[in-house]
Each structure stands twice: as structure tokens, then as C-alpha cells.
Amino acid sequence: MRASALLRGRAMNAALRACALALAALVVGGCGPSEADWRSASSWSLTAVAVARAWERGEVPTRYARRALQKAADELAKGPLPEAGAPVDELRQALERGDREAVRQLVSELAAR
Amino acid sequence: MKRFLGIALGIVTSIGGFLDAGSIATSSQAGAAFGYSLLWALALGTVCVIFLVEMSGRFAIASQHTITDAIRKRFGFPALVVPFALTMLVNLLVLASELGGVCVALELATGIGFQLWAIPVAIALWLLLWVATFDVVEEGTALLGLVTLCFVVAAWKLGAEPAELARALVTPSLPPDERAHYLFLAVSIVGATIAPYLFLFYSSGAIEDDWDKSYLTPNRLIAAGGMLFGALISMAVLVVAALTLKPEGIHVESYEQAALMLLPAFGRWGFWLFIVSLAVACFGAALELSLASAYAMAQTFGWNWGENLRPRKAARFSMAYTVFIALAALIVLTGLNPMKLTLFSMAITAVILPLTAMPFLILMNDRTYMGSHVNSRFSNIVVALIVLVAAVLAIVSIPLEIIGSR
């Protein structure tokens, strides 16, 4: 009886340790950006490039391009690499000025990175 | 000749009415993230929805009852309460997604934030339901919805490989990474394709249009032809996203990204075609969904119902869609990302599918309602299997997706 209680106690301890480890892994894992966060950041950077390129070719209206670049900058600012939002902000400013040449140059710089 | 035209119109309305926010969101996201590899989920959902839509028409013809009405009579009101409440909740979320889709289309076109469009769009929707007849709602919006065929043209123009498409349609595969997201998208696609409102609306429509036994064959042709061609548009959205957004590394998390997908095929027209397609498809679906929910509510409580009746003759029915639209507009006003809302609504739709489909399957095998038109064993097995697998996958993948997108 005592042996089985002891075994139960050991099994319980092992289960508790496993739970604690899983919880710790979840907490530690939860602190850093997930794979999905990196994927999202990369996708928004590439979206900004595609939007700017389409605007420069005259395929999308300025009001759409402005909002899409703003959205990309906001999403990047929330993501794992907030500084990636800076070039998108530059793109947005060039677009606000209507400076197609600057947009073209920024797009080729960003695409080369 | 008249019957042939009726069938043709039925198929056309099914094609035009098939695409909605759910199909656009799930297909574009699936194509951009996984290429063609989720086409099998669309094929699976399409097979199931063809069976369900055909059954709902056959049920209305054979029993002269709508599905909700018959479930209430056969199983009693208490058995209907939980499925009814859950279906209404999901319908509300899906309606908010559709309204959100129209509002985002207007935002993309005008630059004015989508929340500001919630009230005007809701009023336009309500006004149309208040004044229009069933035929105007069904045929008018569906004919306008044919603009969504632009996705099929784009897939063709971009040179989609038929052999590769055919292989992806019949070969389910699991990618080496992002498996949770892949499964979540698979169930969302199935949920978007087999939306319960679709067959609840279809059965109520058959009663509104006084279908009799001479409609058994047209019903079969409309269900198969309409759903098949409709699914073709959803597949085209997925294929276009796979051919244009995936090579650019763009994952669709928002409609701003999806709006880029038609540019390579149509240039500057591509942007406007996307916006018109999104607005028309979502507005048409919102009309059908508001009506389907009001039908379900009126039939559950035994109220007078019918879009062909003047609002004062079916006051509680009209009040039901009025309240429903107002609540959906409130959800849009909260500013939730319409695409995320759509994807989760579609996945939750897959979870609750058995609650609607299983009692319906029992009815389809009840000779007191169906007489000699009961279901074959084959159709029972196909529908039960797809619905249960989709529900189990949804229960597993929704928490994984929430953890993954933290």
C-alpha cells in the first residue's frame, strides 16, 4: 500500500515536473517572436515593395498606396524587427510628395536587400 | 424552354452567389501561403456542398417544409435551441465578415476608413431587403456577382497548368512546416464552402418559389452545375494568389495585400476588378445571409415569414433581419481586422457543421417527410464523413492557430 502510494507520489512528481517544464518552455518561447511573427514581418516588407512598385507604374491609386504603406509600417512596427518600418516610412513620404523617381530608387534599394 | 431557362438562371445565380468574403479570404490566403496544395480542401468542400444543396432542394420539394421548420417539428423545440443559438451566433459573425468585406472594398476605393462605411452599408443592405422581392435579391445580386469570373480569366491569362491543378485537387498533402496554419486554412476553406446558411437559404428559397415535384431534376442540375461552377471561381482565386502573391513572398493577412493579386493579369484594371468583385460578392452574400438568418429565426419560432411578403405581413421576420444587420454593423464598428474575423468565422462554421448537418441527414432518411425520395446510403456516408472530419480538424487546429499567431 505504502509502496503504491510512494509510486503514485513519484509519478505525480514526474508529471508535475513535466508540466512545469512545458509551462516554462511556453513562457520562454512566448517571450521571443514566433516563426509566424518573422513570416508576417517579411511579408509586410515585401507588400510595401509591391505596393510602391505598382503605384510607380500607375496601376494603383495614390489613396490606396498611402493606406497600404501606412498599414505595412504599422504592422512592421509591431513585429520582431521594428526598425524595418523605417524604409517603408521613407517610401510613404516619397509617395506623399508624388516623387516617382525617389520611390523607384527606394524600391530597387529595398528589393536588393 | 421555360424550364431550361429556369435551370440556366439557377446555375448562373449559384455561380454569381457562390463567392463571398469567406471564399476570397480563405482562398487568397491559402494560395499565397501554400500555392496549389490546398486545392483538395476546396474539392472536398465542393463535393459536400453539392450533396447538401441538392438534398435541401429535394427536401423542400418532397416534404414542402424548410429544414429548420422540419427539425423543429421532428425533434421538438428544445432539441433545436442549442444548434439554433450556435448557428445564429456564427451567422452573425459571418454577416459581420461580409459587411466588413464591403466596407474594406469601399475603403480601398476611397481611402476612407472601413468602420466609417459600416452604417451606410448596413442601411443600404436593410433597405434593399425591406423593399425587394426574393427574386430581385437572389437574381440581381447573383448576376452582378458574375464579375467575379474575372478570377477565372486571370488564372487562364497567367498560364495556370491544368495538369498541376488536377493533381493538387485530388492529392491531399501536408507541408513540412507551418502544419498548424495549413490545417487551419484547410478547415476554414471547408467552412467557407459548406456554409450552412447556403443550404438553409436554398431550402427556404425553394418554398418561396413554390417548387413542386417537377423540379426534382432541375434541382439536381442547379445544385451540381451551380456549385461546381461557383467552386471554380474560388479555385481561381486560390490559383491567382498562388501565381502572383506567393512568388513575391506576400502572405495575405489583410485585404490590402489581396488587392494586389489581379494586377499581373489586368494591370490597373486588376485593382478595380478586385474591389468590385469583393464589394459585390460580399454584399450579395450579406443579403442572402441576413435573409437565411431571418428565415431560420422565423421558422424556429413559427412566425410568419417570406421575402415576398410585405414587411407588415411578416413583421417579426423583418424585425429579425433588421436586428441582425444592426448587430453585424456594430461588430464592424469595433474595428476588428475583417480578414481575421472572416477566417475565424469560417473555421468556427466547420466546428458547428455537424449540429446543422446531422439532424438534416436524419430528416433526409425519414420516409414520413421524404416518401420515396429518401437519401441513398452513399450520399449519407459522403456528407457525414466530410462534415465530421472537418469538425474534428477545426477543433484541433483553431487552438493551434491561436497559439501560433500570438
Boltz contact constraints between the chains, C-beta under 6 A:
constraints:
  - contact:
      token1: [A, 36]
      token2: [B, 404]
      max_distance: 6.0
  - contact:
      token1: [A, 36]
      token2: [B, 405]
      max_distance: 6.0
  - contact:
      token1: [A, 43]
      token2: [B, 250]
      max_distance: 6.0
  - contact:
      token1: [A, 43]
      token2: [B, 251]
      max_distance: 6.0
  - contact:
      token1: [A, 46]
      token2: [B, 248]
      max_distance: 6.0
  - contact:
      token1: [A, 46]
      token2: [B, 249]
      max_distance: 6.0
  - contact:
      token1: [A, 46]
      token2: [B, 250]
      max_distance: 6.0
  - contact:
      token1: [A, 47]
      token2: [B, 250]
      max_distance: 6.0
  - contact:
      token1: [A, 47]
      token2: [B, 257]
      max_distance: 6.0
  - contact:
      token1: [A, 50]
      token2: [B, 248]
      max_distance: 6.0
  - contact:
      token1: [A, 50]
      token2: [B, 260]
      max_distance: 6.0
  - contact:
      token1: [A, 54]
      token2: [B, 263]
      max_distance: 6.0
  - contact:
      token1: [A, 59]
      token2: [B, 263]
      max_distance: 6.0
  - contact:
      token1: [A, 59]
      token2: [B, 267]
      max_distance: 6.0
  - contact:
      token1: [A, 59]
      token2: [B, 268]
      max_distance: 6.0
  - contact:
      token1: [A, 60]
      token2: [B, 271]
      max_distance: 6.0
  - contact:
      token1: [A, 63]
      token2: [B, 111]
      max_distance: 6.0
  - contact:
      token1: [A, 64]
      token2: [B, 108]
      max_distance: 6.0
  - contact:
      token1: [A, 67]
      token2: [B, 111]
      max_distance: 6.0
  - contact:
      token1: [A, 68]
      token2: [B, 256]
      max_distance: 6.0
  - contact:
      token1: [A, 71]
      token2: [B, 256]
      max_distance: 6.0
